[in-house]
Amino acid sequence: MPLPDTMTMLRELIAAPSISSTTPDWDQSNLAVIEHLHTWLEALGFNCEVMPVPGEPTKANLIATLGSGPGGLVLSGHTDTVPCDPQLWRSDPFKVEERDQRLYGLGTCDMKGFLALAVEAAKSFTDQPLKSPLIILATADEESSMSGARALVDAGRPKARAAVIGEPSSLKPVRMHKGMMMEAVRIEGRSGHSSDPSLGANALDAMQQVLNELAAFRSELQSRYHNSDFRVDVPTLNFGCIHGGDNPNRICGQCELEFDLRPLPGMSLEGLRDAISARLLPFGERFGVKLEARPLFPGIPAFETPASSELVNLAEKLTGHKAQAVAYGTEAPFLQQLGMDTIILGPGSIDQAHQPDEYLALDQIQPTIDILKQMITRYCL
């Protein structure tokens, strides 16, 4: 049976809903996408392994390998998309529609489109003896928990010399991004009548000091850490939401703050959490409240590949663009933990990702395939 062409592959991937979300009502399986890729790559002669994600019975990664031995190249993409509101789209988000020299659909640029183009590029190498393997990697839940990438790190595979993650970068190489932490501080006090503060322990009074301390911590971080490659060249700490209390005439019995911290490369997530806990936990005793600081999810480490790396230099030569730094997070630090020289390089713009009427411009398709073929030639032949 002949393999589908690029457009057919893209249509079939988009037509397989695979939303991942921290909200259970939105969350979906990615197994239909994995099955499409498995079928196509196996027909091309790849050795395909479907790797279930621990604790997620409806989620899996795919490791598809052509050739054998050490070294080689990984082309990596995530199979999930963010949620969407079809009413905000001009066309069905689960059907590829071509108009204005663009392909519209949920996941066209972020990032099922890259997976289809990686398969297309691989077709040219199936009848050639490879000195080092070509691996196409498809992961689960990048848009929510990164559980697919974390499972790969835990398993210690795949192994290769280099990895290209095809997140939408307008075909400009990316060698750095900030990390992402989402943290919570919960304070439980003791409610009582507001006419006599001694009757309770006010969680909001304690939270006021927590906010002041975190603001001071933010200022210290921004005075100590700086990287001019980023447009926002300091680590950021954003107070995202706060909830507490129930009535003006009651002593506030509980309060919770959630905040976002974006560290620069070189800053440790665990080190930051330890510093936050050391500064905040003493407020519990001082105000007579129970104070807990905890992560909302494990976090995404910051990422950096040296400007001098072979892969960065090759990507700059092939694209004509200097490698850049971006603010969004990816699976790059996890693949880097597996020992691979890693960059981000893919078709489509991040400006179209997570938006109604997401699209992939037609003029990005052939250049992507050509770049991937040249990279495969460099690392696998």
Summary of the structure (lengths in Angstrom):
residues: 381
radius of gyration: 23.5
end to end distance: 27.2
largest distance: 82.8
contacts: 1309
relative contact order: 0.19
helix: 33%
strand: 25%
